[in-house]
């Protein structure tokens, strides 16, 4: 099976269709081809040719990493699993180095000098000697026979360089495990950085062309919410107090029967802003205009009405863009009263003209008051001078 919006799908036909259409299917096909049968061709060496012929099995490495990631996220002991995985990588690296050492020894001649692998009769003894030699080299312990030939010098030098890289990797992984042990009580979304990067990368629908300040102010006010399968995020006619950004999952716009899907919303989109902003001619007012149902498990970001109002008050261009998109959506849904919109715009224009006339009258009154105040001050000054002369 596979997970679709958090729901386990175990239908065989859907699983087959999904796997055959995935990008991993061609690589899996090439990884399981019986390429070792090429060794049966005339002129191909039997035993030495088998490892090279099976090199296509390495194409399964991404699958192995995927299995490790799934086990790490599902196990109750993730740090123990990381340490075990690190030990597996370490043993695998020593094994591969031992195989290369034995191949070089076989090329130079087993037992030809003290550095190469001795010519033991038992294959297990040869492998154990090679594994022990590689462990000493990669652990940088030393205590190995001195190389005698150029190939041996190059092999030992490359082994030491790989050992330095391996120790750095092991130290980094161990430090990560220790940090994770002390960070178990970290809060959910303690930093707004991940949300900010998500919104920037996705563009969040029509928000991609907005100012940088709008996104920053919105991110600081977002709250995460999770909805389960078949759960309504909002219903038509409810009073709208929040708008939502889809981080992950799929939501359906359903009809009044709650079953018929009119549209499907995916990650990166947003909805619910119509009931939060004042669009002239909106017959629904601050009520929801659609039923939004979570198909599977949906991870959303919620933005309250008060927070949106504060942000849009500081950015008039963003408010105009949102109102224009909301008006277009209401027009398609038949929820926009053109006459009421025109009347509201006319009333607003008339109110603006009255306000301008009041501002002109106020400026005139302020000018006259300033003149009267100047005359009063001049009269007071003259009166003071006359009083001084009389004294």
C-alpha atoms as one frame of an Amber mdcrd trajectory, in Angstrom:
protein
   0.000   0.000   0.000   0.849   3.687  -0.019  -0.248   6.832   1.771  -2.470
   9.309  -0.008  -3.205  12.437   2.035  -2.358  10.441   5.138  -4.774   7.573
   4.322  -3.409   4.077   3.674  -4.441   2.858   0.205  -4.200  -0.924  -0.211
  -6.024  -1.335  -3.513  -3.854  -3.569  -5.720  -4.720  -1.896  -9.038  -4.077
   1.620  -7.716  -0.839   0.506  -6.097   0.289  -1.119  -9.346  -0.635   1.949
 -11.396   1.162   4.268  -8.996   4.319   2.135  -8.951   4.480   1.669 -12.722
   4.153   5.430 -13.205   6.780   6.328 -10.612  10.344   7.394 -11.375  11.784
   4.509  -9.355  10.256   1.764 -11.507  12.828   1.944 -14.365  15.712   1.912
 -11.872  14.220  -1.079 -10.050  13.873  -2.911 -13.360  17.512  -2.311 -14.248
  18.582  -3.352 -10.740  16.969  -6.813 -10.930  18.144  -7.728 -14.456  20.151
 -10.995 -14.323  23.311  -9.418 -15.722  25.464 -12.134 -14.097  24.345 -14.451
 -16.922  26.787 -12.516 -19.113  29.521 -14.544 -17.449  28.231 -17.621 -19.291
  29.266 -16.120 -22.618  32.364 -17.628 -24.250  35.589 -15.852 -23.422  34.293
 -14.214 -20.228  36.121 -15.261 -17.049  33.832 -17.082 -14.672  34.675 -16.123
 -11.087  36.380 -12.713 -11.525  33.642 -11.499 -13.818  30.706 -12.121 -11.453
  31.169  -9.094  -9.107  31.457  -6.649 -11.999  28.449  -8.187 -13.733  26.314
  -7.687 -10.632  27.156  -3.973 -10.360  23.609  -3.085 -11.405  22.463  -4.194
  -7.941  23.910  -0.925  -6.634  20.975   0.846  -8.305  18.944  -0.318  -5.302
  20.851   2.049  -3.013  18.153   4.795  -3.171  15.600   2.193  -2.087  17.816
   1.265   0.842  18.035   4.920   1.921  14.250   5.221   1.602  13.789   2.181
   3.833  16.192   3.668   6.383  14.299   6.963   6.420  10.951   5.242   6.939
  12.294   3.069   9.737  13.861   6.078  11.431  10.584   8.018  11.392   8.474
   5.088  12.629  10.680   3.480  15.244  10.384   4.352  18.909  14.186   4.437
  19.260  15.394   6.707  16.451  18.760   7.504  18.023  19.562   3.822  18.550
  18.608   3.193  14.928  20.940   5.991  13.772  23.834   4.502  15.724  23.097
   1.042  14.283  22.939   2.497  10.781  26.254   4.253  11.342  27.849   0.993
  12.466  26.460  -0.738   9.371  28.039   1.905   7.141  31.315   1.501   9.005
  31.368  -2.291   8.585  30.364  -1.976   4.944  33.194   0.485   4.288  35.726
  -1.849   5.919  34.343  -4.787   3.906  34.701  -2.937   0.605  38.235  -1.832
   1.514  39.105  -5.425   2.415  37.793  -6.620  -0.959  39.934  -4.055  -2.766
  42.946  -5.050  -0.672  42.444  -8.733  -1.534  41.975  -7.904  -5.229  45.241
  -5.922  -5.221  47.001  -8.732  -3.357  45.736 -11.278  -5.897  46.984  -9.009
  -8.691  50.439  -8.607  -7.122  50.602 -12.226  -5.979  49.414 -13.712  -2.702
  52.296 -13.961  -0.257  54.685 -12.190  -2.634  55.815  -9.793   0.121  54.892
  -9.151   3.780  52.360  -6.434   2.836  50.023  -8.451   0.592  47.569 -11.052
   1.830  49.237 -14.400   2.628  48.298 -17.379   0.506  46.153 -19.185   3.054
  44.407 -22.305   1.842  41.071 -21.452   3.463  39.066 -18.621   1.879  37.637
 -17.590   5.271  41.164 -17.067   6.632  42.005 -14.849   3.640  38.885 -12.754
   4.210  39.527 -12.375   7.938  43.104 -11.276   7.280  41.937  -8.738   4.694
  39.217  -7.437   7.016  41.709  -7.122   9.890  44.211  -5.299   7.680  41.539
  -2.860   6.433  40.363  -2.213   9.991  43.902  -1.233  11.016  44.296   1.057
   8.003  40.907   2.791   8.238  41.223   3.175  12.010  44.685   4.728  11.429
  46.135   2.441  14.074  49.151   1.580  11.997  50.923  -1.629  12.993  50.753
  -2.891   9.417  53.623  -4.185   7.277  55.401  -1.438   5.396  54.445  -1.251
   1.704  57.098  -2.344  -0.764  55.717  -1.355  -4.175  54.212   1.777  -5.711
  50.737   0.253  -5.888  50.932  -0.583  -2.180  52.047   2.942  -1.248  49.167
   4.469  -3.234  46.637   2.064  -1.701  47.731   2.780   1.878  47.760   6.556
   1.272  44.236   6.458  -0.193  43.110   4.368   2.776  44.428   6.922   5.272
  42.688   9.777   3.440  39.418   7.849   3.441  39.889   7.150   7.153  40.216
  10.872   7.888  36.971  11.549   5.989  35.253   8.660   7.746  36.229   9.875
  11.205  34.909  13.347  10.417  31.599  11.853   9.236  31.295   9.613  12.293
  32.024  12.520  14.645  29.380  14.654  12.926  26.748  11.901  13.140  27.458
  11.207  16.802  27.172  14.924  17.627  23.853  15.037  15.786  22.546  12.130
  17.850  23.592  13.863  21.069  21.908  17.113  20.014  18.710  15.262  19.141
  18.681  13.623  22.556  18.675  17.039  24.242  16.128  18.555  21.862  13.214
  16.220  22.571  11.170  18.970  24.230  11.409  21.431  21.337   8.155  23.258
  20.606   6.112  22.669  17.460   7.132  25.287  14.896   9.316  27.248  17.338
  10.674  29.402  14.538   8.855  31.102  11.690  11.734  30.384   9.318  10.302
  27.134   7.891   6.914  28.759   7.249   8.553  31.798   5.658  10.665  29.638
   3.359   7.617  27.552   2.468   5.537  30.573   1.485   8.377  32.045  -0.546
   9.027  28.785  -2.372   5.374  28.053  -3.088   4.366  31.622  -3.854   1.164
  30.815  -1.913  -1.116  31.219  -4.909  -1.642  34.877  -5.753   0.698  36.088
  -3.015   3.828  35.529  -5.105   3.818  39.089  -6.491   3.191  40.776  -3.136
   5.720  42.834  -1.276   8.285  41.196   0.927   6.830  42.973   3.961   3.382
  41.446   3.422   4.734  37.892   3.472   6.843  38.614   6.513   3.927  40.089
   8.451   1.612  37.231   7.441   4.095  34.514   8.420   4.530  35.970  11.890
   0.776  35.632  12.484   0.151  32.134  11.068  -1.027  29.270  13.272  -0.747
  25.574  12.251  -3.896  23.439  12.160  -4.478  19.814  11.126  -7.753  18.360
   9.771  -8.564  14.670   9.414 -10.283  12.772   6.572 -13.899  13.820   6.018
 -13.626  16.779   8.385 -15.123  20.108   7.295 -12.761  23.055   7.486 -15.670
  25.467   6.976 -19.306  25.294   5.906 -21.304  27.585   3.709 -23.122  30.235
   5.716 -20.798  30.142   8.715 -19.358  33.414   9.937 -15.816  33.699   8.604
 -13.152  34.532  11.161 -10.075  32.929   9.567  -8.494  32.278   6.193  -6.345
  29.233   5.458  -3.154  28.398   3.564  -2.747  24.780   2.425   0.667  23.486
   3.424   0.078  19.811   2.660  -2.870  17.661   1.632  -5.937  18.087  -0.570
  -9.285  19.714   0.205 -12.497  19.492  -1.797 -15.082  22.182  -2.480 -18.284
  20.162  -2.073 -21.926  20.869  -2.836 -24.706  21.117  -0.289 -25.060  17.332
  -0.182 -21.536  17.090   1.243 -20.506  14.471  -1.334 -20.354  16.029  -4.792
 -16.929  17.576  -5.369 -16.956  20.832  -7.308 -13.203  21.460  -7.150 -10.065
  20.207  -5.407  -7.578  22.528  -3.718  -3.933  21.464  -3.429  -0.904  22.605
  -1.496   0.240  26.195  -1.981  -3.297  27.608  -2.386  -5.357  29.648   0.059
  -9.074  30.155   0.674 -11.524  31.836   3.037 -10.366  35.400   2.446 -13.675
  36.566   0.907 -15.509  36.556   4.224 -12.696  38.505   5.905 -12.408  41.489
   3.581 -15.074  44.066   2.796 -16.002  43.587  -0.879 -18.706  45.946  -2.087
 -21.763  44.124  -3.357 -20.970  40.855  -1.599 -24.362  39.279  -0.974 -22.891
  36.805   1.520 -21.430  39.505   3.728 -19.003  37.939   6.200 -20.466  34.452
   5.666 -18.678  31.527   4.068 -19.526  31.002   0.411 -18.491  27.332   0.047
 -18.159  24.033   1.892 -14.518  22.967   2.248 -13.907  19.303   3.128 -10.571
  17.677   3.946 -10.095  14.637   1.700  -7.279  13.111   3.749  -5.058  14.492
   6.451  -4.480  18.172   5.684  -1.894  20.462   7.233  -3.009  24.103   7.072
  -1.864  27.509   8.256  -4.609  29.687   9.777  -4.702  33.498   9.697  -7.240
  35.389  11.838  -9.410  38.280  10.667  -7.869  40.805  13.049  -4.355  39.862
  11.951  -5.264  40.112   8.262  -6.886  43.508   8.812  -3.784  44.827  10.545
  -1.519  43.622   7.737  -3.692  44.928   4.898  -4.036  48.299   6.609  -0.286
  48.758   6.236  -0.164  47.557   2.613  -2.950  49.113   0.468  -1.685  47.517
  -2.748  -1.969  44.022  -1.285  -5.465  44.812  -0.033  -6.516  46.023  -3.498
  -5.124  42.849  -5.100  -6.999  40.623  -2.658 -10.237  42.553  -3.115  -9.911
  42.305  -6.904  -9.438  38.542  -6.773 -12.313  38.148  -4.312 -14.581  40.249
  -6.542 -13.705  38.073  -9.538 -14.498  34.912  -7.589 -17.819  36.310  -6.326
 -18.732  37.309  -9.855 -18.176  33.766 -11.109 -20.232  32.355  -8.238 -23.076
  34.813  -8.801 -22.699  36.227  -5.286 -21.868  39.786  -6.385 -24.677  42.373
  -6.589 -23.559  44.756  -9.314 -26.233  47.300  -8.425 -25.324  47.276  -4.750
 -21.668  47.537  -5.698 -22.340  50.545  -7.924 -24.482  52.146  -5.222 -21.792
  51.534  -2.630 -19.155  53.009  -4.913 -21.382  56.031  -5.603 -22.039  56.498
  -1.897 -18.343  56.181  -1.213 -17.531  58.726  -3.920 -20.175  61.114  -2.534
 -18.795  60.632   0.972 -15.330  61.335  -0.372 -16.538  64.551  -2.032 -18.262
  65.654   1.166 -15.152  64.881   3.092 -13.109  66.950   0.681 -15.542  69.861
   1.017 -15.373  69.552   4.787 -11.593  69.536   4.604 -11.649  72.709   2.433
 -14.062  74.397   4.843 -11.935  73.308   7.774  -8.851  74.760   6.146 -10.722
  78.040   5.613 -11.833  78.119   9.233  -8.301  77.390  10.357  -7.015  80.260
   8.198  -9.606  82.696   9.588  -8.886  81.537  13.140  -5.182  82.110  12.556
  -5.885  85.654  11.282  -8.160  86.443  14.223  -5.525  85.143  16.599  -2.888
  87.326  14.942  -5.175  90.388  15.171  -5.863  89.611  18.832  -2.180  89.344
  19.574  -1.502  92.636  17.730  -4.312  94.388  19.636  -2.967  93.053  22.911
   0.486  94.326  22.035  -0.816  97.811  21.170  -2.823  97.886  24.358   0.248
  96.983  26.345   2.277  99.757  24.684  -0.430 102.384  25.369  -0.614 101.261
  28.965   3.156 101.600  29.262   3.118 105.139  27.850   0.289 106.150  30.193
   2.248 104.765  33.151
